[in-house]
Amino acid sequence: MSTRARLLTVVAAVLLVAGASTGYVWHVRGGADPGTAGGAVRLDAAGRILFRNTAPGAGFGKVATVPLDRPGAGRTVGATRCDRVYAAHGTGVCLQRTGPVPGTYVTVLDRELRRVRRVRTEGFPNRARVSADGRMLSWTMFVRGDSYLRDDFSTRTGVLDTRTGRLTGDIERIPLTLDGRPYQAADVNYWGVTFARDDSTFYATVRTAGRTYLVRGDYRKWTARTLRENAECPSLSPDGTRLVFKKRVNAGSGRPWRLFALDLARMRETPLAESRSVDDQAAWLDARTVMYALPRHGGGWDVWSVPADGSGAPRLLIRDASSPAVLPR
């Protein structure tokens, strides 16, 4: 190797190390965005909304909170960067993309955002949930394709029981009963898990043969059965009686979904007042209201809310935000 070639190699290595070091310091130290408040982000900070900060600046992509009763107030931005985040009862799950090869770290966080456990999985971050008592964590990745509008997409949905340590890397092998009959197929995909308060009952979406279904599963008994067709990304209400989900209403459209609420006792659905297409797993703001992220015209994301009974109108909740979760009082 010539002297010039050796010199260029050394310079490139130095720049690579310097860039990696700078990125690490940026991640650990964090950075304040305009309008941020003092203090630290904690997952046991009652009466706040946790979300992923999408405001331009050093805090982009980092976890943040605002007061539940004043969501327009200055935000507190932490140092942890996530592509998707959710938390409940002092436990959080943070999905972080890794490198140029499609892969994601699933990181379990304690109340002070310290790492408790980390799992690496394939694909790009898509959905994340934590059960109400913080025990059960779930996540969904796109492992092929990057949109539910594509026919070739494939998902991988994992579940972690933080109490026992039981990890299920992909729930697609759970025995499925479809329309009352045992069902097996190579194209079965699950996504958008939401847990009931018993930490075993869950609801999710399953797709097979080009159709989507709402399923109810039992994690401990390791069974699942379909309840109805055309229901995606369910979110269970705090009292466990209703689900909010996105329903495909405009097949072939680039914005095909609408939010609906489902009464589980009567299996009766109600369209919500949000008429825009919502490609998100909604979260419950309180017993009567749900919240969700929408892309903003011209770029960026905002969190909106709407009553869960079909009344009222959507309202802007948090600007420059996505992936919301309530840290209840």
ZASE-25818 format. One line per 10 residues: number of its first residue (from 1); for each residue z, y, x of C-alpha. Coordinates in steps of 0.05 Angstrom, whole numbers, always signed. Example, Ala and Ser with C-alpha at 12.3 -4.5 7.8 and 13.67 -1.06 7.14 Angstrom:
// ZASE-25818
1> +156 -90 +246 | +143 -21 +273
This chain:
// ZASE-25818
1> +0 +0 +0 | -18 +70 +27 | +33 +124 +39 | +6 +164 -20 | +11 +103 -66 | +83 +89 -44 | +101 +162 -56 | +72 +161 -126 | +110 +97 -142 | +176 +127 -119
11> +164 +191 -159 | +147 +151 -222 | +210 +109 -214 | +254 +171 -206 | +223 +203 -268 | +234 +139 -308 | +307 +135 -289 | +318 +209 -301 | +286 +205 -369 | +328 +145 -388
21> +391 +179 -364 | +375 +243 -402 | +362 +203 -466 | +429 +167 -458 | +468 +232 -448 | +432 +262 -508 | +452 +203 -551 | +525 +202 -529 | +539 +277 -529 | +499 +292 -591
31> +480 +362 -610 | +495 +414 -663 | +443 +435 -714 | +444 +503 -748 | +493 +501 -806 | +536 +445 -778 | +611 +445 -788 | +665 +427 -737 | +701 +361 -733 | +680 +289 -724
41> +643 +241 -770 | +690 +186 -795 | +674 +131 -843 | +743 +135 -874 | +735 +209 -890 | +746 +205 -965 | +707 +251 -1011 | +645 +259 -969 | +572 +237 -970 | +547 +201 -909
51> +473 +207 -892 | +420 +207 -837 | +408 +277 -813 | +334 +295 -814 | +341 +369 -798 | +299 +389 -738 | +338 +396 -673 | +382 +356 -627 | +418 +322 -685 | +356 +292 -716
61> +367 +220 -737 | +442 +223 -727 | +495 +205 -778 | +524 +264 -815 | +569 +281 -874 | +579 +336 -925 | +634 +346 -977 | +622 +306 -1040 | +639 +365 -1084 | +599 +415 -1042
71> +538 +378 -1015 | +504 +443 -998 | +559 +462 -949 | +552 +458 -874 | +542 +387 -848 | +583 +351 -795 | +536 +315 -748 | +560 +256 -705 | +533 +226 -641 | +507 +160 -669
81> +433 +157 -682 | +406 +110 -736 | +340 +97 -771 | +379 +73 -832 | +454 +77 -845 | +503 +58 -899 | +579 +53 -903 | +637 +34 -948 | +712 +27 -940 | +711 +49 -867
91> +656 +0 -845 | +585 +21 -830 | +518 -11 -813 | +468 +26 -769 | +397 +2 -759 | +366 +27 -694 | +295 +13 -671 | +287 -14 -600 | +230 +1 -553 | +155 -6 -562
101> +160 -79 -585 | +180 -82 -659 | +254 -97 -660 | +319 -69 -687 | +392 -69 -669 | +438 -80 -728 | +503 -47 -707 | +568 -55 -744 | +610 +8 -739 | +685 +20 -749
111> +714 +81 -782 | +707 +122 -718 | +634 +100 -709 | +653 +53 -652 | +610 -9 -644 | +644 -72 -669 | +585 -120 -665 | +511 -116 -651 | +455 -163 -674 | +383 -158 -652
121> +329 -176 -702 | +254 -171 -708 | +217 -116 -745 | +226 -45 -767 | +288 -18 -805 | +279 -15 -880 | +342 -25 -922 | +417 -28 -908 | +479 -40 -951 | +554 -51 -945
131> +596 -81 -1001 | +649 -37 -1033 | +707 -65 -992 | +668 -64 -927 | +666 -139 -918 | +593 -157 -931 | +534 -124 -895 | +461 -134 -909 | +396 -107 -880 | +321 -114 -889
141> +267 -108 -837 | +191 -104 -842 | +167 -158 -794 | +94 -151 -813 | +63 -91 -846 | +101 -27 -858 | +97 -14 -932 | +109 -49 -999 | +40 -25 -1018 | +7 -72 -968
151> -10 -142 -988 | +5 -170 -919 | +76 -145 -912 | +132 -192 -895 | +207 -180 -893 | +269 -209 -861 | +336 -198 -896 | +401 -215 -862 | +473 -218 -885 | +538 -214 -845
161> +607 -231 -870 | +651 -187 -826 | +714 -225 -845 | +690 -295 -826 | +636 -275 -777 | +584 -316 -815 | +515 -289 -799 | +453 -308 -839 | +393 -281 -802 | +346 -290 -861
171> +363 -310 -932 | +293 -333 -950 | +316 -407 -946 | +368 -399 -1001 | +351 -448 -1058 | +314 -408 -1111 | +308 -421 -1185 | +248 -384 -1213 | +239 -380 -1289 | +289 -437 -1297
181> +256 -485 -1247 | +271 -499 -1173 | +220 -463 -1132 | +195 -468 -1060 | +138 -431 -1026 | +120 -408 -957 | +109 -335 -979 | +179 -322 -1006 | +207 -254 -983 | +274 -222 -1001
191> +295 -150 -993 | +343 -97 -1019 | +409 -135 -1026 | +467 -104 -1065 | +535 -138 -1070 | +584 -144 -1127 | +659 -134 -1117 | +673 -208 -1108 | +634 -206 -1042 | +593 -267 -1062
201> +551 -246 -1122 | +491 -206 -1101 | +426 -178 -1130 | +361 -171 -1092 | +286 -171 -1097 | +244 -232 -1084 | +169 -232 -1077 | +124 -293 -1082 | +52 -306 -1104 | +40 -231 -1109
211> +97 -218 -1159 | +166 -188 -1151 | +229 -210 -1186 | +301 -188 -1193 | +347 -244 -1171 | +422 -257 -1177 | +450 -298 -1120 | +516 -329 -1099 | +526 -325 -1024 | +582 -375 -1019
221> +548 -427 -1064 | +482 -410 -1031 | +440 -406 -1094 | +395 -354 -1126 | +357 -348 -1192 | +309 -298 -1221 | +330 -253 -1279 | +267 -214 -1294 | +201 -192 -1264 | +180 -125 -1233
231> +246 -98 -1206 | +254 -77 -1133 | +310 -50 -1088 | +368 -58 -1138 | +433 -19 -1131 | +494 -43 -1169 | +537 +9 -1205 | +611 +17 -1184 | +634 -20 -1247 | +584 -76 -1238
241> +551 -68 -1306 | +485 -34 -1288 | +431 -36 -1236 | +385 +20 -1216 | +319 -4 -1188 | +248 +18 -1174 | +194 -10 -1220 | +120 -11 -1207 | +88 +29 -1263 | +21 +50 -1232
251> -11 -9 -1199 | -62 +10 -1147 | -34 +80 -1140 | -8 +109 -1075 | +56 +129 -1111 | +68 +72 -1158 | +143 +68 -1171 | +193 +98 -1220 | +268 +91 -1222 | +299 +52 -1280
261> +370 +32 -1299 | +384 -38 -1325 | +442 -57 -1371 | +460 -126 -1344 | +494 -149 -1408 | +435 -133 -1453 | +380 -135 -1400 | +355 -70 -1429 | +321 -20 -1382 | +320 +56 -1386
271> +272 +101 -1347 | +307 +156 -1308 | +287 +229 -1312 | +258 +227 -1241 | +183 +222 -1253 | +163 +223 -1179 | +151 +158 -1143 | +214 +136 -1106 | +206 +86 -1051 | +280 +78 -1034
281> +341 +36 -1051 | +380 +86 -1092 | +455 +94 -1082 | +508 +112 -1134 | +536 +182 -1127 | +587 +168 -1181 | +593 +125 -1244 | +540 +167 -1279 | +493 +190 -1225 | +448 +160 -1171
291> +419 +191 -1108 | +357 +175 -1067 | +312 +202 -1012 | +244 +233 -1024 | +193 +258 -974 | +182 +333 -977 | +113 +362 -983 | +93 +386 -913 | +142 +338 -878 | +215 +320 -877
301> +262 +285 -926 | +312 +308 -978 | +365 +272 -1019 | +360 +282 -1094 | +404 +260 -1152 | +392 +244 -1226 | +435 +218 -1284 | +433 +143 -1291 | +426 +143 -1367 | +357 +175 -1371
311> +382 +244 -1389 | +380 +309 -1351 | +334 +326 -1293 | +331 +313 -1218 | +367 +362 -1173 | +365 +373 -1099 | +430 +346 -1069 | +422 +350 -992 | +364 +381 -955 | +338 +348 -892
321> +372 +282 -905 | +359 +209 -921 | +397 +143 -928 | +457 +170 -968 | +523 +135 -983 | +586 +160 -1016 | +652 +155 -979 | +696 +154 -1042 | +763 +188 -1051
